[in-house]
Amino acid sequence: MTEQQIIDALIARDERVTQQFFFRNCRPLFLSIIRFVFSYEVDYNEFVNEFYLYLMENDAYRLKQFEGRSSIYQWLKTVAIRYFIAKRNSMIDMTSKEALLNGVGDRTAIDDEKVMMQKMDIGYLMGRMTNKRYAHVIKRLILDEAEPRQVACELGTNVDNLYNIKKRAIESLTAIALNEVERYEKKNRG
């Protein structure tokens, strides 16, 4: 299916396509968004249901905004991150402050471990990138939060071109992550 056919099927509420797309095709992407946006556990099904309702509001207004200027996955990533960053403090009831495990009053060690694991995952994926310029752009702009002008200067380019490089770099990293997830799932099935 083309990306536009997927969008059309989602708008038409095609159950088979919706299930396949949100719970299989987008799973690696959505799991990375969950790790990026939330500092606490979020149920995958709850995340997808919330996002699906958001996309389908007002007769699927947001889905109809997809113009194909980027991949559907890149577009969904941008929309989801913006939506959930604004919503993250109300996504799950955070009123209970009880420790989930007895004796775990200090969450710092658990949070530090999560951050370390995330850095290792990102480092592994970036190490698999064949284009080291792409890896450098992601590291400097996203991980180091460096100023775009500074990174453009480092690469000997202008800021406009840097954003084009960043877009291609993220698409490349997403493809690598999706391949890794597929390889992992095949390994665990067989």
N, C-alpha and C positions, 0 to 999 in steps of 0.2 A: 504494500500500500504506500502511496505517496503521503507526504506529510499533510497535504491539503485534504486527502481522502480520510486520513485519521481524524483531523479536525472536524470534518463534515460528519463522520460517524459518531464522534463524541457529542456534537451538537444534536444529532438525531437520537441520542441516547441509546445507541447500539450497545447492548449489554455485553456481548462477546468482545467487541473491540475495546470497550471501556475497561473491562476486567483485565484483558491482555495488556493493554497500554499502561494502566496505572499500577497494576500489581505485579507485572513482570518486566516490561520494557523500562519503566521509569524507576524501578525499585533501587538500583544502585545510586542513581542521581538523587532520589528523595532521601535515601539513608545518609548520603553525604551532606545534604542540606540540613537534615535533623541534627547531625553532629556539629555542623557549623553554627547553626542558629541557637540551639537550645543547650543550656548548661545542665539540664536534667533529663531524665528518661522520658521519651515521648513514644507512645504506641504507634507503630507504623500505620495500622488501619485507621486510627483516629486522625493521624496527620493527613492521610489520603482523603478520607471522608470530608474533613474540614476544607481541604484545598479544592476538592471536586465541587462542593457546594458553593465555594467562592467563585470558581470559574463558571458555574452554571447560573449564577444569579442574573436576574433581568434578562431572561431568555438567552442565556449563554453569551452575554455581551462581551465578556473578556475573551472567550475563545474566538469570537468573531473578529477580535482585534489582531489576531495573528496574521501577519502579512508575508511571511516567508523570507524576510530579509536576513534571518539567521536560522539555524536549525531549530526544530520544534523543541528539542531538549534544552538548548541554550535559552530560548524564549521562556520556557517553563521555569528554568532555573532562576532567571531574573525575576519573574513574576512571583514565584514562591518565596524567594528570599525576602523580597520587599514586603510581601504580605505577612510572613511569619515573624519578621523582625518587629513589625508594628504590633503583632498580636502575641508575641511569645510570653508575655507576663500574664496573659489571661487564657492561654491555651489549655492549661491543666490547673486544677485546683491546687494552689500552693499554700493553703491555709495551715495544713498540718506541718508542724516543725519537728515532729518526733523523728528520732533517728530510725532508719529502716533496719539497721542491724544493732544488736546490743553491743555497747562498748564503742560504737563509732560516733563519737560526738564531734570529732574534728574531721570535716569533709575535705580539708586541704590535701591530705595524702591521696584521697581518691581522685580529687580534681586534678592534681599534679600528674597522677598516673594516666588519666584520660588524655590530658594535653600531650604527654610524652608519647602515648600510643598514636594519637592523631598525627603528631609530627613525624613519627616513624612511617605511618601509612603514606602520608604526603611525600615524604622523602623517597620512599620506595617507588611510588608512582612517577615522581619527577625523574628519578634515576632511569626509568624505562623510556623516557622521552628521547628520541634520537636527535631532535633539534634542540641543542643546548641553549640557543638564543631564547626559545620559547620558555624553557625551564627557568632561565635567568629572569625573564620578564615576570613570570608568575611569582617567583621568589621575592623579587624586589617590590613589585607593586602590591601584591596581595599579602604575602606573609610578613614582609618587612614594613609594609605600609609606607614605602618611600614616595616622595613627591614625583609625579609623572615627568616634570621637567628634568629632574635630576637623572631619572632612569633613561630618558630620551638622550640626554647628553652622554651618559655612559655608553649607549649603543650607537652614538653618532647619527641620530635620526631626529625627526621633529615629533612633537606630542601627538599630532593627528595620526601619524604613521604608527606611533607606539600603541595607540588604542586598537589599530587594525591588527598589529602583532599580538596584542593581548587577547583579542577575540579568537584568533587562530590558535593561540597557545591553549586557551581554555577548551576549545573544541578538541584539540589533540589530547589534552589531559583527560577529558571526559571519555573519549574513545578508548584510551588506555585503561581507564577505570572500569568501563563497561566490559572490555575484553577480559580483564582480570577476574571480575565477578563471574562472567560466563565460564571461564576456565576453572575457577574454584567450584562452581556448582556442578560442572561435568565431573570433576575429580571426586566430589563427595557422592554423586549419584552412582558412579561406576565402581 
